[in-house]
Amino acid sequence: QVQLVESGGGLVQPGGSLRLSCAASGVIVRIDAMRWFRQAPGKQRELVAVIDRGGNTNYADSVKGRFTISRDTAKNTVYLQMNSLKFEDTAVYYCNVDRALGPSVWGRGTQVTVSS
């Protein structure tokens, strides 16, 4: 079993920053791609950013230039640095990872609220 635990969410003013973390634990053979999704109230879950094992990244257009995804492969941890936050970034953020020898795994989510 592999578990993901997200942390770092909270309340922030527009223009502020937050750093999300997602740590994988359990029986891990190898973690491949790591992703951050988000889901705002009344909206579908959307992909925010992805990083592969080689460090290649891709972002949703809405966060390009503001968010940065990174990973510490040795620690099985993925990060999402979020800068210049906007009201529309308010959502529950979920971590998702692909792993060898098993289905992808989801975290339980962490709330990010951007409010003045």
N, C-alpha and C positions, 0 to 999 in steps of 0.2 A: 504494500500500500504506500502511496505517496500523498502527502498532504501539503497544501499551500496555505501560507498565512500571510495576508497582506497587512500592512501597517502604514501609518503616515498620513492618513486622511484627517480632515478637520474642517474648521471654518476659517475662511481667509477673505480679506477684502479684495475687490477688483484691483488688478495690477500686482497682487502679491504672488508668492511662490509657495509651493509645497513639494516635498519629495516623498514619493511612495516607494515602499519596498515590498518584495514578495519573496519569501524564503520557502524552498522546498525541503521537505524532510521525509524520512522513511526509507524504504528499500529503493534506491535509485541506481539504475545501471548507467543510464546516460540521458541527459536532457538535451533536446535539440532546440527547436524554435521556442522562444518565450514571447508572450504577447500581453498587452494591456488592452482590455475592452472597457467600455463604459455604457451605462444605461441610465438615461434621464427619465423622470416620471412621464409616463404616457408615450414613451418612445421605444423603438427597438434597440437592442444591444448593438453597439457599433465598435469596430476595430479602431483603436487609437494608434497603436504602434506595435511593431514586431521587430525582433532581433534574432538572427539565426546564430548557430554555433560559431560561425566565423566572424561574427560581429557586424554583419551587414544589417542595415536598418531600413525601415520603411514607415511612413507616417500618414495618417489621415490629413487631407488638405487643411482641415480646420485647425490643426495643431502644429503644422510645420513652422519651424522657426521659433516656436515657444516651448515645445516639449522635447525632452531628450530621453531616449531609452538607452539603458546600459545594463551590463550583466557582469557578475563575478562568477565565472563558471566553476571555480574551485569551491565556492560557497553555495552553489546552486541557488543563486539569488539574482533577481532582476529588479531594476530600479526605474522609476519614471520621475524625472525632474520636470516640474511644471512651473513655468515662469509666465509672467504677464497674464495671469488668470483672468478670465472673463465670466460674467454671469452664466453664459451658456455652457461653461465647463462643469457646472454643477451636475453631479451624477454619482451613482455608485460605480466605483472602478473595480474591475475584476482582473485578476491575473489568470493566465492560461498557459500551460506548457505542453509541448509534445515530448514524449519520452520513448525511449527504446523499450520494446517488448511489452507495450501496453497502450491503452487509449490515452488521449490527452486528459489533462487534469485541470479542474477549475478551483480557484479559491472562493471564499465566501463573500468577498467584496469589502471595500472600505469606502465610506461616504466622504465625498468632497463637496463642500458647499461654499460657493462664492457669493458673498453678500456684503452690502455696506451697512 
